[in-house]
Amino acid sequence: MKLITFAGVVLVVLGIIGLVYQRIGYTKRKNVLDVGPIHATKDTHERIQIPPVVGGIVLVGGIVLLVVGARSRP
């Protein structure tokens, strides 16, 4: 598989995931207390919003790369 086709497949998959989920969640851990053998941490749940337009642009870009990769085959 050529590199351009592989990149197109990756972009299509990422575009579909971006359209379906529209946010990425992660947990940030912060040390609150650290005294000798006693450790206290605080977990904060954060989210990154992904606009549907970005997912659509990535999906269309992947489709374009797949078409270009298919046309350049001998």
PyMOL commands that set and color helices and strands:
alter all, ss='L'
color gray80, all
select helices_A, chain A and resi 3-21+52-71
alter helices_A, ss='H'
color red, helices_A
select strands_A, chain A and resi 23-35+38-49
alter strands_A, ss='S'
color yellow, strands_A
deselect
rebuild
show_as cartoon
